[in-house]
Amino acid sequence: MERFIAVVSGDSMWPTYNEGQRLVCESSNELLVVGAVIVFQHPLHSAVKAIKRVVSIEQDLIFVEGDHPDPTSSDDSHNFGKIPRSSVLGVVVDDAP
């Protein structure tokens, strides 16, 4: 299990996380459950890593959404579909100092 820091960019995860907030993540498949917030490789932009909440997991495919109440404020599975489990880099476990 490896730990790393992810930094929130944008407001798609507001009000849970804010722009610039630092998050501690663990690369553990055991933590990958519905409701978890994950960091993953964006399926359409290879240079982008995204942070979203897991809404469903079906046959190794994951549907993710941002927490922002305005659905147009998040680039998520509504736009790019379900993501493969292999694109998950880590699960958020805490705020970083």
N, C-alpha and C positions, 0 to 999 in steps of 0.2 A: 504494500500500500504506500503510495507516494502522495505527499502534500505539496500544493502549490497555491499561489495567490492569483486571483482573477480580479480585475478592476472593471466596475460597471461603466459602460459607455451608453449614453442615451437614457430615455425615461420609460422604456417598455416594461421595466420591472417595478416602477413606482406604484404604490406607496411602500412596497416591501424593501426595495433597495433604491438608493439615489445615485445620480451621476457621480462618478469618482470614488464611490464606496469600494473598499477593498474586502474581498471575501476569501476565506480559507476553504480550499477544496481538497477532496481526497479522491484518488483514482481507485475506487473500490466498487465493484459490481454489486456487492452486498447492500450498499446504500441506495442503489438505483430502484426506487419504488415510486408509485403514484403519489404525487404531492411534493416530491423532492425537487429542488432547484438544481439544474445541471449546467455545466459548461460543455459545449460541443462544437465541433467543426461545422461551420455553416455549409449547407449542402450546395449552395449556388455561388458562394464567394470563398474561394480557397484560402484567402488571406484573413478571413474573419472568423473569430471565435465568438459564439453567442451564449447568452445566459438566459434560460427560460425555465418554466415550471413544467414538470411531467404531468400530463393530464390522463394519458392511458398508455399501457404497454400491451401490445398484442403480437404474438409470434415474432419476437425480437425487433419489432418496429415500435417507435415511440412517437406519440403525438405531444407536442410542446406548445405552450402559450406564454405570452407575457402576462404580468399581473395587472398592468394598467387597465383601468375600467373602460377606456376608449379603445375599441378593438382595432381601429385604424392606426394606433400608435405603436404597434408591434409587428415586426416581420417574423412570423412564426409558422407553425404547421398549417395555418389557414392559407398561407401564401405558397409554401414550398412542400407541403405534405409531411408525412411521417418520416422520421429519420432512423437510420439503422443504429442498433446498439453499438456497433463498432465506431461510430462517430463521437460517442460520449468520451470526453476527456476527464471529467471528474464531477463529483457531487459536492455542492456547497454544504459545509458543516458548521461554519461560524463566521463572524465578522473578524477581519484582521485588524490589528492595532495600527 
